[in-house]
Every structure is written in C-alpha cells, then in structure tokens.
Amino acid sequence: MEKITFNGLGLNFYINQIAIKFHNISIYWYAIFIVLAFIVGIALCRKDNGKYNIKFENILELAIIMIPVAIISARIYFILFKLEYYIQNPSEILDIRNGGLAIYGGIIGAIITIMIYCKKKDINILDMLDYIVPYLALGQAIGRWGNFFNMEAYGTETNSIFRMGIVKNLKFIEVHPTFLYESVGCLLIFILLYNIRNKRKYKGQLTYIYLSLYGFIRAIIEGLRTDSLMLGNFRVSQVLSIILCITFSAMLIYKNNKNKGKNNNITTEAV
C-alpha cells in the first residue's frame, strides 16, 4: 500500500497496484482502467448507431480487430524507444502490468486498422474517424487513471496547488500529476466533440479538432514529464504532438475558410 498526497487540495490516498488477487492470479488497476475505457467507449458508440451512415455492427466488428492491434502497437512503440533495456531484459517485453503502453503507438496501430477495414467495407474513413474520436478522447481520460495507481506518468517537482506527493528512492517529493492534467484535458476534448458531433460542417472535422487539441495539450504536458521516450535529446511524443497540433490546426483553418458562408451541415443521422 502506497500513500499519495495532494497537500494543496487537502487530499490523501492509499493505493495498491493490485486490485484483486486470487491465489497466484493478480488483476492490476492499470488493466482494469484500460478495459473500462474500452467498455465505456463501445457502449457510447452503440448509442450513435447509424450516425454518418455507419452501423454499430461495423463499429463492434472493427473494435474486435482494432483493440488488440492498438495494444500491441502501443507496446511495440514503447519498446522501440527503450530497445537497449528490453534487449537486456527480454523477459519483460510482454509484461505490461507496470505500464509501458504508448498512446501514440496505439493510435498509429488503430488508424492503420481503420484504413484497412474501411477500404474493405467501402466506408469513408473520415466518417469512421469522426464517429470514433469523441470516445477515444474519453477512453484516454479514463485510462490515464491506471497511471495513477501505477504511480507513473508524473512530472517534475513543483509547489503548485495541484502538486502530488509521492515517495521516490526513499525520498518524499511533490510533483506535477501529469496523468491528471492529461485526463482532464482529454475529458474536455470529449465534451467538446460530443456536443458538436451532430453539427459537423465537413467530413473529418471532429478528427482534425481532436488531433490539433490533443497535440497541443500533450506537447505542454510532455514538457513536464520525467519519463518521456527520448530520441537523442528530443522528447518523441512532444515533437510528434507539436507536428500534429500545427498540421491539423492548419487543416482546420483551411477547411473552415473553404466552408465559410456555406450553411451545409453534412451530418447524417440514423435512418
């Protein structure tokens, strides 16, 4: 049992990485929050059955393929940037109980899967992405709490009101709870996308908004973290986030200007 404090907010928590233990079987909170994120996302997708002329059956079929691919690609992405460590410790390659899933790796794997699936099923990929991204943001908001129970994905030391107190190397320190910042940021993105999903002006609008906003939020948060994946002197996720933010902000400006003055709402509801 570990103690985590939020002294600026007057909160204390006693946590354990393991949620349930039965004989030699341990179920970790990290895994529970990942599974919960998927369940909530799928349940909400079901409520949007027929949106953009996409049936929930297609979403469910896609999810069955996409979820394991996303988890595997998230792990591969993480390992590639810590390759020297895993070459020396190959037995830990499949061990994700203590984290080690990189969201950008998962997104890359998911997008490739979506592209292949949509081509096979003759579904517009931007419609599919717009259908999914609100719930992707919500899933990220939920999944980040697995980092809390693993006591990972935190930032540099701070005296901020939101500071999180932990014991590291037998020393008490107070750090930025970057997992919390990202969780709140993704929740706000979800709320925005959920509320405009019936009012989109063009295919891909929700996707561009998600990628630009998440890129912006992650670029800032990544600069505070102490466990970033590095490529030389560069934080990989921060560089990628900046690229996403700039690229898709430019796409939004271009598409919005192109559609300015047009009173066309192309959203298709369930029929």
Backbone as CSV, one residue per row, in Angstrom:
resi,resn,N_x,N_y,N_z,CA_x,CA_y,CA_z,C_x,C_y,C_z
1,MET,0.843,-1.193,0.000,0.000,0.000,0.000,0.880,1.246,0.000
2,GLU,0.628,2.141,-0.940,1.406,3.379,-1.056,0.520,4.576,-0.756
3,LYS,1.131,5.596,-0.149,0.398,6.819,0.152,0.723,7.884,-0.885
4,ILE,-0.318,8.487,-1.428,-0.161,9.598,-2.353,-0.939,10.786,-1.787
5,THR,-0.291,11.928,-1.739,-0.930,13.110,-1.164,-1.112,14.196,-2.210
6,PHE,-2.153,14.974,-2.020,-2.368,16.209,-2.764,-2.549,17.297,-1.714
7,ASN,-1.423,17.711,-1.129,-1.476,18.616,0.016,-2.112,19.961,-0.314
8,GLY,-1.932,20.421,-1.561,-2.537,21.685,-1.948,-4.053,21.633,-1.947
9,LEU,-4.592,20.423,-2.122,-6.043,20.230,-2.151,-6.559,19.558,-0.884
10,GLY,-5.632,19.209,0.023,-6.023,18.575,1.270,-6.514,17.143,1.105
11,LEU,-5.925,16.404,0.130,-6.373,15.041,-0.146,-5.240,14.044,0.071
12,ASN,-5.600,12.872,0.603,-4.646,11.780,0.789,-5.267,10.482,0.278
13,PHE,-4.450,9.672,-0.390,-4.935,8.395,-0.909,-3.945,7.293,-0.544
14,TYR,-4.479,6.118,-0.231,-3.664,4.935,-0.019,-4.027,3.949,-1.126
15,ILE,-3.058,3.622,-1.971,-3.359,2.826,-3.153,-2.474,1.591,-3.234
16,ASN,-2.965,0.659,-4.024,-2.230,-0.570,-4.304,-2.343,-0.832,-5.796
17,GLN,-1.252,-1.217,-6.441,-1.301,-1.515,-7.869,-2.260,-2.653,-8.180
18,ILE,-2.360,-3.604,-7.266,-3.189,-4.794,-7.476,-4.583,-4.545,-6.929
19,ALA,-5.586,-4.716,-7.795,-6.973,-4.521,-7.375,-7.541,-5.788,-6.748
20,ILE,-7.255,-6.929,-7.380,-7.804,-8.214,-6.939,-6.708,-9.265,-7.021
21,LYS,-6.594,-10.052,-5.996,-5.621,-11.145,-6.008,-6.315,-12.420,-5.568
22,PHE,-6.227,-13.450,-6.405,-6.844,-14.735,-6.102,-5.818,-15.819,-6.357
23,HIS,-5.319,-16.421,-5.269,-4.229,-17.392,-5.343,-3.034,-16.743,-6.050
24,ASN,-2.634,-17.266,-7.205,-1.475,-16.712,-7.915,-1.861,-15.742,-9.030
25,ILE,-3.148,-15.406,-9.094,-3.643,-14.514,-10.140,-3.844,-13.118,-9.575
26,SER,-3.207,-12.135,-10.207,-3.340,-10.746,-9.773,-3.920,-9.914,-10.911
27,ILE,-4.943,-9.131,-10.587,-5.531,-8.210,-11.564,-5.168,-6.795,-11.135
28,TYR,-4.476,-6.095,-12.020,-3.966,-4.765,-11.701,-4.978,-3.679,-12.069
29,TRP,-4.955,-2.592,-11.294,-5.815,-1.452,-11.598,-5.536,-0.902,-12.989
30,TYR,-4.283,-0.953,-13.422,-3.896,-0.469,-14.750,-4.721,-1.173,-15.819
31,ALA,-4.824,-2.491,-15.710,-5.594,-3.276,-16.673,-7.083,-2.972,-16.567
32,ILE,-7.572,-2.802,-15.348,-8.991,-2.521,-15.150,-9.399,-1.215,-15.822
33,PHE,-8.568,-0.177,-15.701,-8.916,1.105,-16.303,-8.830,1.055,-17.830
34,ILE,-7.906,0.275,-18.369,-7.836,0.114,-19.824,-9.097,-0.586,-20.331
35,VAL,-9.492,-1.661,-19.669,-10.694,-2.391,-20.063,-11.926,-1.509,-19.894
36,LEU,-11.990,-0.756,-18.782,-13.124,0.139,-18.543,-13.237,1.187,-19.642
37,ALA,-12.102,1.716,-20.079,-12.098,2.715,-21.147,-12.720,2.145,-22.420
38,PHE,-12.344,0.907,-22.761,-12.896,0.273,-23.960,-14.396,0.004,-23.805
39,ILE,-14.813,-0.474,-22.647,-16.229,-0.802,-22.426,-17.094,0.448,-22.526
40,VAL,-16.668,1.526,-21.880,-17.432,2.776,-21.918,-17.500,3.312,-23.346
41,GLY,-16.375,3.275,-24.060,-16.343,3.749,-25.435,-17.284,2.976,-26.333
42,ILE,-17.260,1.644,-26.234,-18.129,0.805,-27.060,-19.597,1.048,-26.714
43,ALA,-19.901,1.182,-25.427,-21.288,1.413,-25.002,-21.834,2.725,-25.567
44,LEU,-21.020,3.766,-25.560,-21.462,5.059,-26.090,-21.537,5.030,-27.616
45,CYS,-20.636,4.297,-28.250,-20.711,4.145,-29.709,-22.036,3.497,-30.107
46,ARG,-22.509,2.590,-29.294,-23.774,1.900,-29.588,-24.929,2.888,-29.646
47,LYS,-24.884,3.910,-28.798,-25.948,4.921,-28.787,-25.955,5.743,-30.068
48,ASP,-24.827,5.790,-30.773,-24.726,6.563,-32.014,-24.960,5.706,-33.251
49,ASN,-25.573,4.554,-33.057,-25.819,3.643,-34.175,-26.483,4.375,-35.351
50,GLY,-25.875,4.283,-36.533,-26.424,4.912,-37.724,-25.848,6.268,-38.048
51,LYS,-25.116,6.848,-37.112,-24.533,8.173,-37.366,-23.542,8.088,-38.517
52,TYR,-23.582,9.084,-39.374,-22.727,9.153,-40.564,-22.902,7.906,-41.449
53,ASN,-24.108,7.300,-41.354,-24.433,6.089,-42.131,-23.547,4.897,-41.763
54,ILE,-23.056,4.883,-40.549,-22.238,3.759,-40.074,-23.035,2.994,-39.021
55,LYS,-23.167,1.705,-39.219,-23.904,0.881,-38.277,-23.014,0.476,-37.107
56,PHE,-23.637,0.294,-35.949,-22.881,-0.126,-34.761,-22.223,-1.484,-34.989
57,GLU,-22.846,-2.327,-35.801,-22.254,-3.634,-36.095,-20.867,-3.476,-36.703
58,ASN,-20.692,-2.439,-37.536,-19.378,-2.174,-38.121,-18.390,-1.723,-37.055
59,ILE,-18.869,-0.890,-36.124,-18.013,-0.413,-35.030,-17.564,-1.592,-34.172
60,LEU,-18.494,-2.467,-33.836,-18.174,-3.616,-32.987,-17.205,-4.554,-33.681
61,GLU,-17.443,-4.811,-34.956,-16.553,-5.680,-35.727,-15.155,-5.075,-35.814
62,LEU,-15.102,-3.766,-36.059,-13.823,-3.070,-36.117,-13.107,-3.126,-34.771
63,ALA,-13.860,-2.909,-33.685,-13.260,-2.884,-32.348,-12.611,-4.214,-31.992
64,ILE,-13.254,-5.313,-32.386,-12.720,-6.641,-32.077,-11.335,-6.819,-32.699
65,ILE,-11.143,-6.214,-33.879,-9.843,-6.291,-34.545,-8.892,-5.219,-34.022
66,MET,-9.432,-3.996,-33.865,-8.599,-2.826,-33.589,-8.016,-2.811,-32.169
67,ILE,-8.794,-3.240,-31.186,-8.344,-3.140,-29.796,-7.060,-3.929,-29.542
68,PRO,-6.996,-5.230,-29.904,-5.727,-5.942,-29.686,-4.580,-5.378,-30.515
69,VAL,-4.878,-4.926,-31.755,-3.827,-4.335,-32.588,-3.291,-3.064,-31.925
70,ALA,-4.193,-2.223,-31.386,-3.779,-0.976,-30.744,-2.912,-1.244,-29.511
71,ILE,-3.281,-2.249,-28.719,-2.494,-2.586,-27.525,-1.109,-3.093,-27.923
72,ILE,-1.065,-3.958,-28.923,0.222,-4.499,-29.381,1.099,-3.395,-29.958
73,SER,0.527,-2.530,-30.791,1.321,-1.454,-31.403,1.758,-0.426,-30.358
74,ALA,0.923,-0.204,-29.333,1.311,0.702,-28.249,2.513,0.153,-27.496
75,ARG,2.539,-1.155,-27.318,3.659,-1.798,-26.628,4.913,-1.786,-27.497
76,ILE,4.755,-2.098,-28.790,5.906,-2.108,-29.696,6.537,-0.717,-29.766
77,TYR,5.703,0.315,-29.870,6.181,1.703,-29.936,7.014,2.028,-28.691
78,PHE,6.494,1.629,-27.523,7.202,1.889,-26.255,8.545,1.160,-26.229
79,ILE,8.542,-0.106,-26.634,9.757,-0.921,-26.598,10.817,-0.369,-27.543
80,LEU,10.400,0.086,-28.727,11.355,0.580,-29.723,12.189,1.747,-29.197
81,PHE,11.595,2.567,-28.334,12.328,3.712,-27.805,13.047,3.394,-26.489
82,LYS,12.929,2.150,-26.057,13.699,1.665,-24.910,14.344,0.329,-25.284
83,LEU,14.781,0.242,-26.525,15.215,-1.029,-27.096,16.404,-1.628,-26.356
84,GLU,17.359,-0.787,-25.975,18.550,-1.285,-25.280,18.168,-1.999,-23.989
85,TYR,17.208,-1.416,-23.247,16.770,-2.030,-21.985,16.118,-3.388,-22.239
86,TYR,15.242,-3.457,-23.240,14.497,-4.698,-23.474,15.343,-5.778,-24.133
87,ILE,16.394,-5.386,-24.832,17.340,-6.377,-25.345,18.043,-7.065,-24.181
88,GLN,18.328,-6.285,-23.145,18.987,-6.840,-21.962,17.992,-7.543,-21.031
89,ASN,16.704,-7.211,-21.163,15.678,-7.805,-20.293,14.507,-8.325,-21.134
90,PRO,14.754,-9.288,-22.010,13.699,-9.759,-22.925,12.492,-10.368,-22.218
91,SER,12.668,-10.853,-21.011,11.551,-11.465,-20.285,10.475,-10.448,-19.920
92,GLU,10.818,-9.162,-19.983,9.861,-8.114,-19.606,9.094,-7.544,-20.797
93,ILE,9.398,-8.023,-21.993,8.766,-7.472,-23.196,7.247,-7.595,-23.152
94,LEU,6.747,-8.703,-22.668,5.297,-8.930,-22.632,4.651,-8.500,-21.325
95,ASP,5.440,-7.986,-20.404,4.921,-7.610,-19.084,4.464,-6.147,-19.101
96,ILE,3.150,-5.928,-19.133,2.625,-4.558,-19.140,1.920,-4.222,-17.830
97,ARG,2.159,-5.027,-16.802,1.488,-4.783,-15.528,1.897,-3.445,-14.921
98,ASN,3.115,-3.013,-15.196,3.602,-1.752,-14.647,3.572,-0.627,-15.686
99,GLY,2.689,-0.777,-16.672,2.594,0.251,-17.704,3.399,-0.143,-18.929
100,GLY,3.780,0.854,-19.708,4.577,0.583,-20.886,3.771,0.505,-22.167
101,LEU,2.615,1.209,-22.199,1.831,1.327,-23.417,1.862,2.791,-23.848
102,ALA,2.380,3.053,-25.042,2.498,4.427,-25.535,1.279,4.765,-26.390
103,ILE,0.540,5.805,-25.998,-0.717,6.143,-26.664,-0.529,6.395,-28.152
104,TYR,0.577,7.042,-28.537,0.764,7.319,-29.955,0.962,6.033,-30.757
105,GLY,1.612,5.055,-30.171,1.742,3.767,-30.836,0.382,3.127,-31.038
106,GLY,-0.473,3.229,-30.010,-1.821,2.690,-30.107,-2.640,3.390,-31.178
107,ILE,-2.512,4.730,-31.252,-3.251,5.499,-32.255,-2.799,5.123,-33.666
108,ILE,-1.487,4.980,-33.853,-0.967,4.598,-35.171,-1.514,3.235,-35.590
109,GLY,-1.463,2.268,-34.680,-1.986,0.935,-34.983,-3.476,0.962,-35.273
110,ALA,-4.210,1.772,-34.494,-5.657,1.870,-34.688,-5.995,2.495,-36.029
111,ILE,-5.289,3.557,-36.419,-5.580,4.231,-37.689,-5.292,3.320,-38.877
112,ILE,-4.191,2.578,-38.822,-3.880,1.634,-39.907,-4.980,0.581,-40.024
113,THR,-5.435,0.081,-38.874,-6.513,-0.911,-38.869,-7.795,-0.330,-39.447
114,ILE,-8.119,0.899,-39.055,-9.331,1.562,-39.554,-9.255,1.759,-41.066
115,MET,-8.091,2.167,-41.564,-7.923,2.381,-43.003,-8.177,1.092,-43.786
116,ILE,-7.601,-0.001,-43.308,-7.767,-1.289,-43.995,-9.220,-1.736,-43.931
117,TYR,-9.830,-1.603,-42.741,-11.218,-2.038,-42.559,-12.172,-1.222,-43.422
118,CYS,-11.998,0.103,-43.422,-12.892,0.974,-44.183,-12.776,0.727,-45.683
119,LYS,-11.573,0.466,-46.138,-11.399,0.166,-47.566,-12.112,-1.128,-47.928
120,LYS,-12.003,-2.115,-47.058,-12.639,-3.406,-47.315,-14.157,-3.294,-47.285
121,LYS,-14.689,-2.469,-46.373,-16.134,-2.341,-46.201,-16.731,-1.172,-46.981
122,ASP,-15.894,-0.451,-47.724,-16.344,0.702,-48.516,-17.018,1.759,-47.624
123,ILE,-16.347,2.083,-46.521,-16.811,3.121,-45.597,-15.837,4.286,-45.672
124,ASN,-16.354,5.491,-45.691,-15.483,6.665,-45.717,-14.679,6.734,-44.418
125,ILE,-13.358,6.786,-44.536,-12.512,6.725,-43.342,-12.706,7.939,-42.439
126,LEU,-12.972,9.112,-43.015,-13.180,10.305,-42.191,-14.490,10.216,-41.417
127,ASP,-15.513,9.604,-42.021,-16.762,9.362,-41.287,-16.503,8.442,-40.103
128,MET,-15.745,7.370,-40.351,-15.448,6.413,-39.285,-14.644,7.079,-38.162
129,LEU,-13.634,7.854,-38.529,-12.816,8.518,-37.512,-13.639,9.521,-36.721
130,ASP,-14.500,10.286,-37.392,-15.354,11.244,-36.696,-16.301,10.543,-35.726
131,TYR,-16.755,9.363,-36.098,-17.628,8.562,-35.238,-16.888,8.157,-33.957
132,ILE,-15.614,7.802,-34.105,-14.861,7.195,-33.008,-14.163,8.199,-32.096
133,VAL,-13.609,9.310,-32.640,-12.681,10.132,-31.857,-13.248,10.735,-30.563
134,PRO,-14.552,11.075,-30.495,-15.022,11.563,-29.193,-14.808,10.539,-28.077
135,TYR,-15.042,9.267,-28.419,-14.937,8.209,-27.418,-13.492,7.768,-27.204
136,LEU,-12.641,8.021,-28.189,-11.205,7.829,-27.989,-10.709,8.797,-26.921
137,ALA,-11.135,10.059,-27.019,-10.724,11.061,-26.022,-11.217,10.672,-24.634
138,LEU,-12.456,10.200,-24.547,-12.990,9.773,-23.246,-12.222,8.569,-22.727
139,GLY,-11.901,7.632,-23.610,-11.130,6.458,-23.202,-9.769,6.839,-22.650
140,GLN,-9.130,7.829,-23.273,-7.838,8.308,-22.771,-7.999,8.929,-21.388
141,ALA,-9.074,9.689,-21.196,-9.325,10.328,-19.896,-9.475,9.282,-18.801
142,ILE,-10.152,8.194,-19.119,-10.346,7.109,-18.146,-9.055,6.326,-17.956
143,GLY,-8.413,5.970,-19.049,-7.223,5.121,-18.997,-6.067,5.728,-18.230
144,ARG,-5.950,7.058,-18.238,-4.848,7.718,-17.534,-4.865,7.436,-16.033
145,TRP,-6.007,7.073,-15.485,-6.054,6.781,-14.045,-5.358,5.473,-13.709
146,GLY,-5.105,4.648,-14.721,-4.263,3.478,-14.494,-2.855,3.897,-14.137
147,ASN,-2.392,5.023,-14.723,-1.071,5.568,-14.381,-1.017,6.022,-12.932
148,PHE,-2.133,6.539,-12.436,-2.200,6.975,-11.037,-1.923,5.799,-10.102
149,PHE,-2.578,4.677,-10.350,-2.405,3.514,-9.483,-1.032,2.865,-9.668
150,ASN,-0.435,3.078,-10.819,0.925,2.575,-11.052,1.982,3.555,-10.564
151,MET,1.556,4.730,-10.110,2.466,5.791,-9.664,3.501,6.101,-10.745
152,GLU,2.991,6.401,-11.949,3.849,6.698,-13.086,3.245,7.866,-13.869
153,ALA,3.937,8.265,-14.929,3.472,9.360,-15.789,3.274,10.642,-14.980
154,TYR,4.202,10.904,-14.062,4.141,12.171,-13.325,5.256,13.083,-13.821
155,GLY,5.254,14.322,-13.328,6.179,15.308,-13.854,7.258,15.738,-12.881
156,THR,7.810,16.889,-13.165,8.903,17.434,-12.358,8.373,17.947,-11.019
157,GLU,9.265,18.230,-10.114,8.868,18.733,-8.795,8.261,20.127,-8.922
158,THR,7.293,20.401,-8.060,6.564,21.662,-8.127,5.963,22.004,-6.771
159,ASN,5.597,23.281,-6.603,4.841,23.691,-5.419,3.435,24.146,-5.818
160,SER,2.979,23.722,-6.994,1.646,24.044,-7.491,0.573,23.536,-6.528
161,ILE,-0.574,24.176,-6.550,-1.691,23.738,-5.705,-2.103,22.306,-6.037
162,PHE,-1.818,21.863,-7.267,-2.198,20.509,-7.696,-1.085,19.492,-7.453
163,ARG,-0.032,19.877,-6.764,1.134,19.003,-6.573,0.735,17.674,-5.933
164,MET,1.420,16.627,-6.391,1.164,15.274,-5.903,2.388,14.783,-5.143
165,GLY,2.191,14.370,-3.918,3.291,13.902,-3.084,3.457,12.396,-3.173
166,ILE,4.682,11.955,-3.516,4.992,10.533,-3.608,6.357,10.285,-2.978
167,VAL,6.645,9.028,-2.723,7.970,8.649,-2.229,8.729,8.014,-3.380
168,LYS,9.873,8.610,-3.715,10.714,8.093,-4.786,12.134,7.935,-4.253
169,ASN,12.678,6.739,-4.388,14.015,6.440,-3.878,14.142,6.824,-2.404
170,LEU,13.108,6.445,-1.638,13.052,6.672,-0.187,12.993,8.154,0.187
171,LYS,12.670,9.001,-0.775,12.589,10.438,-0.521,11.210,10.953,-0.925
172,PHE,10.596,11.748,-0.039,9.287,12.325,-0.339,9.463,13.533,-1.259
173,ILE,8.763,13.525,-2.398,8.816,14.652,-3.323,7.403,15.017,-3.754
174,GLU,7.211,16.253,-4.190,5.917,16.693,-4.699,6.088,17.085,-6.164
175,VAL,5.271,16.488,-7.013,5.472,16.592,-8.456,4.176,16.991,-9.169
176,HIS,4.331,17.366,-10.440,3.159,17.621,-11.278,2.440,16.295,-11.553
177,PRO,1.140,16.199,-11.262,0.378,14.979,-11.602,-0.025,15.021,-13.077
178,THR,0.947,14.793,-13.955,0.691,14.978,-15.386,-0.368,14.010,-15.914
179,PHE,-0.499,12.847,-15.264,-1.572,11.929,-15.659,-2.925,12.617,-15.477
180,LEU,-3.057,13.399,-14.398,-4.304,14.106,-14.099,-4.546,15.230,-15.099
181,TYR,-3.495,15.966,-15.424,-3.632,17.045,-16.407,-4.148,16.489,-17.731
182,GLU,-3.554,15.372,-18.164,-3.962,14.809,-19.451,-5.367,14.232,-19.371
183,SER,-5.712,13.624,-18.250,-7.049,13.070,-18.090,-8.101,14.173,-18.196
184,VAL,-7.864,15.283,-17.508,-8.810,16.400,-17.553,-8.864,16.999,-18.956
185,GLY,-7.687,17.156,-19.580,-7.637,17.706,-20.931,-8.422,16.848,-21.921
186,CYS,-8.255,15.520,-21.840,-8.971,14.614,-22.744,-10.468,14.622,-22.457
187,LEU,-10.833,14.774,-21.187,-12.249,14.847,-20.840,-12.887,16.091,-21.464
188,LEU,-12.182,17.212,-21.425,-12.692,18.442,-22.035,-12.818,18.295,-23.555
189,ILE,-11.842,17.615,-24.167,-11.928,17.361,-25.615,-13.153,16.508,-25.918
190,PHE,-13.378,15.478,-25.097,-14.558,14.624,-25.288,-15.845,15.431,-25.201
191,ILE,-15.956,16.277,-24.189,-17.172,17.078,-24.014,-17.420,17.965,-25.232
192,LEU,-16.359,18.588,-25.731,-16.477,19.438,-26.914,-16.936,18.621,-28.124
193,LEU,-16.237,17.517,-28.408,-16.552,16.716,-29.591,-17.940,16.087,-29.494
194,TYR,-18.301,15.647,-28.302,-19.614,15.022,-28.116,-20.738,16.010,-28.411
195,ASN,-20.521,17.253,-28.053,-21.564,18.267,-28.218,-21.647,18.837,-29.625
196,ILE,-20.606,18.645,-30.435,-20.665,19.173,-31.804,-20.769,18.062,-32.843
197,ARG,-20.836,16.815,-32.400,-20.798,15.713,-33.360,-22.010,15.707,-34.288
198,ASN,-23.119,16.311,-33.872,-24.298,16.393,-34.729,-24.307,17.649,-35.590
199,LYS,-23.266,18.475,-35.471,-23.257,19.764,-36.172,-22.027,19.928,-37.060
200,ARG,-21.358,18.837,-37.365,-20.125,18.967,-38.144,-20.422,19.544,-39.527
201,LYS,-19.511,20.333,-40.043,-19.689,21.028,-41.320,-19.055,20.279,-42.490
202,TYR,-18.132,19.366,-42.189,-17.475,18.612,-43.253,-16.872,17.337,-42.665
203,LYS,-16.665,16.366,-43.512,-16.095,15.088,-43.081,-14.677,15.316,-42.543
204,GLY,-14.407,14.766,-41.380,-13.078,14.891,-40.789,-12.962,16.020,-39.787
205,GLN,-13.996,16.830,-39.640,-13.901,17.984,-38.741,-13.591,17.571,-37.308
206,LEU,-14.296,16.567,-36.797,-14.066,16.126,-35.419,-12.667,15.544,-35.256
207,THR,-12.223,14.829,-36.277,-10.889,14.222,-36.238,-9.807,15.285,-36.195
208,TYR,-9.944,16.321,-37.032,-8.954,17.401,-37.062,-8.931,18.153,-35.728
209,ILE,-10.115,18.380,-35.160,-10.185,19.073,-33.864,-9.501,18.247,-32.789
210,TYR,-9.807,16.943,-32.771,-9.185,16.064,-31.769,-7.663,16.080,-31.883
211,LEU,-7.142,15.881,-33.090,-5.696,15.788,-33.270,-4.997,17.110,-32.961
212,SER,-5.604,18.229,-33.303,-4.975,19.524,-33.017,-5.004,19.823,-31.519
213,LEU,-6.136,19.572,-30.857,-6.252,19.864,-29.424,-5.425,18.894,-28.586
214,TYR,-5.498,17.601,-28.920,-4.701,16.645,-28.157,-3.214,16.905,-28.346
215,GLY,-2.826,17.229,-29.585,-1.429,17.561,-29.847,-0.973,18.746,-29.008
216,PHE,-1.812,19.775,-28.904,-1.484,20.966,-28.110,-1.329,20.619,-26.628
217,ILE,-2.316,19.892,-26.098,-2.295,19.527,-24.673,-1.105,18.625,-24.360
218,ARG,-0.878,17.630,-25.198,0.193,16.660,-24.926,1.569,17.309,-25.057
219,ALA,1.718,18.257,-25.991,3.014,18.932,-26.154,3.400,19.665,-24.877
220,ILE,2.434,20.311,-24.239,2.705,21.033,-22.992,2.994,20.056,-21.858
221,ILE,2.132,19.050,-21.719,2.279,18.092,-20.620,3.572,17.299,-20.736
222,GLU,3.927,16.921,-21.953,5.140,16.125,-22.163,6.378,16.875,-21.696
223,GLY,6.337,18.211,-21.800,7.466,19.018,-21.344,7.656,18.986,-19.840
224,LEU,6.628,18.536,-19.106,6.701,18.456,-17.641,7.088,17.067,-17.145
225,ARG,6.957,16.055,-18.007,7.151,14.683,-17.564,8.625,14.329,-17.384
226,THR,8.851,13.337,-16.548,10.218,12.885,-16.277,10.508,11.529,-16.905
227,ASP,9.502,10.943,-17.565,9.665,9.587,-18.111,9.426,9.553,-19.615
228,SER,9.694,10.657,-20.294,9.422,10.736,-21.726,10.281,9.752,-22.512
229,LEU,9.720,9.215,-23.589,10.500,8.424,-24.534,11.368,9.389,-25.325
230,MET,12.659,9.096,-25.410,13.609,10.033,-25.999,14.201,9.487,-27.295
231,LEU,14.483,10.407,-28.208,15.244,10.112,-29.413,16.351,11.151,-29.466
232,GLY,17.534,10.761,-28.997,18.601,11.732,-28.809,18.227,12.691,-27.695
233,ASN,18.226,13.986,-27.987,17.855,14.989,-26.993,16.401,15.412,-27.086
234,PHE,15.633,14.737,-27.938,14.258,15.153,-28.184,13.263,14.205,-27.510
235,ARG,12.211,14.798,-26.942,11.107,14.017,-26.405,10.218,13.627,-27.585
236,VAL,10.160,12.345,-27.899,9.487,11.876,-29.101,8.026,12.319,-29.135
237,SER,7.313,12.090,-28.036,5.894,12.415,-28.015,5.648,13.918,-28.108
238,GLN,6.568,14.710,-27.567,6.401,16.160,-27.648,6.580,16.655,-29.076
239,VAL,7.589,16.131,-29.760,7.821,16.512,-31.162,6.628,16.113,-32.010
240,LEU,6.153,14.874,-31.831,5.012,14.390,-32.602,3.768,15.213,-32.290
241,SER,3.586,15.583,-31.033,2.428,16.391,-30.634,2.447,17.765,-31.289
242,ILE,3.612,18.384,-31.332,3.744,19.698,-31.973,3.409,19.602,-33.460
243,ILE,3.907,18.539,-34.105,3.623,18.330,-35.529,2.118,18.154,-35.754
244,LEU,1.475,17.343,-34.913,0.040,17.125,-35.040,-0.738,18.417,-34.831
245,CYS,-0.361,19.167,-33.800,-1.061,20.418,-33.491,-0.979,21.391,-34.651
246,ILE,0.219,21.605,-35.173,0.409,22.560,-36.272,-0.291,22.081,-37.548
247,THR,-0.103,20.818,-37.882,-0.663,20.274,-39.127,-2.179,20.342,-39.144
248,PHE,-2.806,19.865,-38.066,-4.270,19.781,-38.093,-4.944,21.094,-37.704
249,SER,-4.229,21.979,-37.037,-4.752,23.338,-36.861,-4.806,24.034,-38.214
250,ALA,-3.769,23.828,-39.028,-3.747,24.397,-40.381,-4.866,23.798,-41.233
251,MET,-5.100,22.477,-41.072,-6.189,21.838,-41.810,-7.540,22.421,-41.418
252,LEU,-7.727,22.677,-40.129,-8.985,23.262,-39.656,-9.192,24.652,-40.229
253,ILE,-8.142,25.461,-40.204,-8.242,26.819,-40.752,-8.586,26.769,-42.237
254,TYR,-7.898,25.886,-42.961,-8.132,25.762,-44.402,-9.566,25.310,-44.688
255,LYS,-10.018,24.248,-43.998,-11.360,23.714,-44.246,-12.445,24.691,-43.802
256,ASN,-12.216,25.384,-42.683,-13.210,26.346,-42.204,-13.338,27.520,-43.162
257,ASN,-12.205,27.988,-43.687,-12.247,29.082,-44.661,-12.928,28.631,-45.953
258,LYS,-12.654,27.407,-46.346,-13.253,26.868,-47.567,-14.760,26.742,-47.434
259,ASN,-15.212,26.435,-46.204,-16.642,26.237,-45.986,-17.341,27.484,-45.453
260,LYS,-16.603,28.592,-45.329,-17.183,29.820,-44.798,-18.316,30.292,-45.704
261,GLY,-19.406,30.651,-45.080,-20.546,31.138,-45.847,-21.478,30.040,-46.311
262,LYS,-21.004,28.786,-46.221,-21.867,27.674,-46.613,-22.677,27.217,-45.413
263,ASN,-23.940,27.139,-45.566,-24.808,26.699,-44.473,-25.145,25.227,-44.666
264,ASN,-24.071,24.421,-44.757,-24.289,22.994,-45.040,-23.831,22.145,-43.875
265,ASN,-24.778,21.471,-43.263,-24.469,20.520,-42.204,-24.557,19.133,-42.820
266,ILE,-23.436,18.452,-42.976,-23.424,17.198,-43.721,-23.622,15.980,-42.832
267,THR,-23.900,16.225,-41.530,-24.097,15.105,-40.627,-25.313,14.280,-41.038
268,THR,-25.150,12.993,-41.075,-26.254,12.092,-41.387,-26.626,11.316,-40.142
269,GLU,-27.865,11.441,-39.716,-28.329,10.751,-38.520,-28.808,9.355,-38.870
270,ALA,-29.189,8.625,-37.848,-29.696,7.270,-38.037,-30.996,7.316,-38.842
271,VAL,-31.167,6.339,-39.696,-32.378,6.254,-40.513,-33.164,5.009,-40.159
